[in-house]
Amino acid sequence: MAEIQSKSRVVEVAVLAGLVWILETLVHLYMVLGDSFLDALIFNISGHELYMRLFILLACCLVYILWFKNKIIKEKESQIKNIFNNVIPVCITNNDFEIVKANNAYWSIWGKQEHGNVKCYDHRPGDFCHTDNCPLIRIKNGDKEFNCESKKEYGNEVHHFIVTARPFYDSNQEVSGVIESFQDITALKKLEKEKEHLIACLRESLANVKLLSGFLPICASCKKIRDDKGYWNQIEAYLRDHSDAKFSHGLCPDCTRDLYPAFHAKMSAKKR
């Protein structure tokens, strides 16, 4: 695409040069009578006339080139401005820790400074300031990208951000600072906390749930149950230790009749 545009510019300059040359020829014909169009155009050109034509031609080409260069610069500035002013906060910090440029999304969160450049660690202090994990320090030390978390309280809520830092190059392709973007992950943080809370509740519930499964060896006579260690336990003790069941004691009618026949007879008479 760039090669096609370059060839197009060469064609435009050539066409401009031809038009200027023909226009100057017509002016010469009008002012110097007697020459034919071809003589005035090519064959009968004095040195002074040739000098004037070349001077005018170069001046027009220079004006065109400057105009076109200025147009390209304005287009690139407009593109950069549109890219820079997106919904994600972005700022550029130089090697002296000064914020030299930021978009509106950034200023709306951290507040715009009206008087000169400010130090990043004063404007938005964080856990990594003045440490080896400062994004600018990491980039200056050769990292091509560095990610960390940051937070800022605004709108009656603490907002969390993923900070992505990349090198900011000057015209000589040398690192002159860092360009940082701030992705708001507050909603994800809330979901993460809710997930952790839910997992903790489920683990607590599972810890309180006791299940009995598998084969239980039970004595055919006294009904004791043998545990995993080979000991025989009363059935109520085994169920108490391996479940949430609790026991209270009583006597069934058959046992009451066998152990306390008089009391059983009396209770039976009352029921009648």
Secondary structure, DSSP 8 states (H G I E B T S, - for coil): -HHHHHHHHHHHHHHHHHHHHHHHHHHHHHHSTT--HHIIIIIS--HHHHHHHHHHHHHHHHHHHHHHHHHHHHHHHHHHHHHHSSSS-EEEEETTSBEEEE-HHHHHHH----SS--BHHHHS--TTTTSTT-HHHHHHTT-S-EEEEEEEEETTEEEEEEEEEEEEE-TTS-EEEEEEEEEE-HHHHHHHHHHHHHHHHHHHHHHH-----S---B-TTT--EE-TTS-EE-HHHHHHHHSS--------HHHHHHH-HHHHHHHHHHH-
